[in-house]
Amino acid sequence: MGRPGPGAPHLTKGFSVLNLGPTELIIVLLIVMVLFGAARLPKLARSLGESAQEFKHAQRTISGAAGDPIEKKA
């Protein structure tokens, strides 16, 4: 049984956003370990988390500002 097509419902277990299964995730993690080294992985993961958090904060700020009416100066 292969992976479902683009119109089919998601039937496989795993990381659904990229449609990666456990085997693919392990391969990606091994490649990352080879490229960056095991010692640098915690720092890399921390930086990635901080970047995602900053992006979400900016996204909330922008969406909040877009929803507020523009104040007119009298």
Helices and strands as residue ranges (DSSP letters): H 22-36, H 41-67
